[in-house]
């Protein structure tokens, strides 16, 4: 989905003119950008959080010439997915109203008469007389 597609979908959902919806979305994104520029963390509960990660200066290599190039330190915007969004994307039928539930742990069936290799693994090798 592109920004234009997002504007169209939100405009249709809340029944606002497209230009007003575009202004709201641009303002929302600008607020996130301004907060990151100021060094703040932006946390949208259930959706995710935006923060800055600092990368150290390092030596890189120009792939065309093989020459070593110094890469300066910089800050990179980073997004971490929230628990609810991760569960919605991972579930077969996502819904915003479903509570987040943990997946049940897989159970492994153990036979009544374990084979010799499994017994050796659990109890050590068998002692022959």
N, C-alpha and C positions, 0 to 999 in steps of 0.2 A: 504494500500500500504506500502510495506517495503522499506528500503533504496535501496536494490538491484533492486526492481521494479521501483523505481524512476530513478535510474541510467540507466536502460534499456530503459525506456520511453524517457528520455531526450536524450540519445545517438541516438535513432532512429529518434527523431524529428529534431535534429540539425546535424545529420549525422557525428558524431565524433566517434572515436573508444571508446569502453566501458571503457578502462583503463584511458583515458584522461577525460572522463565525470565523472568518479568516483573521480578522483583527484580534479576536479572543485567543485563537490558537497561536498567533504570532506573539502576543503579549505573554502567554504562558511559557513559550519557548525562550523568550527574551529574559523572563524572570529566572529561569533555570541557568541560562548563560551568565547573567549578571551575578548570581549567587556563586557560581563556580569561579568566575573571574575574581570575586572578592575573597576566595579561599574557603567559602562555606560548603557544607554538605547539604544536598537536597534529598530529603527522604519522603517518598510517597508510599505510605503504609499499604501493604498488600501488592503494590506494583513493583517497587524497587527503589534503589537509591543511586544518586549521582555523586561522585566525588572526584577529586584530583589525585592522581598518582604521580609521584616525582620519579623521573628517570635520571640516573647519574650520567655524567659525561663519559664517553667511551670512544675507543678507536674503532672505526669501521673500515670497509674496503670498497673502493670504486670497482664495480664488476667489469667495466669496460677496459680500464687501464691496469687494474690490480694495485693501484696506488692506495696507500693508507690515508684515511681521511679522519680528522677529529670531529666527532659528533658532540655538540654541546648538550648540557643538561637541559631538561625541559619538563613541563608538567603536561600530563595527558588526561583528558576527561575519561572517567571509567564508570560503567553502569553495572550494578549488581542486581540481579533479578530477585524480586520478593517471593516469599513463600507461597502466597495465594496465586500469583501469576504463574509460578512454576507448576503448581498443582493443576491449574486450569489448562495450561498448555499440554501437560502430560496426560490428563484424563481423556478418555475416549469421547465424551460428550461434555465440552466445557460449558459451565454456567456460572454467572457472577454471583448467584445467590447460594450456591452449594458451599457448605463449610469445608475447610481444609481437613482432610483425614489422612492419616498415615496408611500406607499400604500394609496389608497383612504380611507377616514374614512367611517365606516359603518353608514348608515342612518337608523333611526328608524322611521317607519311609525306610525303616531298618528291618531287615528280615529277622525272623526268629532264630535262624541258624546262620550266623555270619560265616563267611568263607574264611579260609586259612589266612589269606593275605590281610584281610581286615582285622582278624584277631591278632596277627603279628604286629600290625601297626598300633593297635591299642595296648597290647600287653607285652610287646617285645617278642623276639623270635622264640619258637617252641624249643624246649630242651629235650633232645633225644637221648635215651640212655644207652 
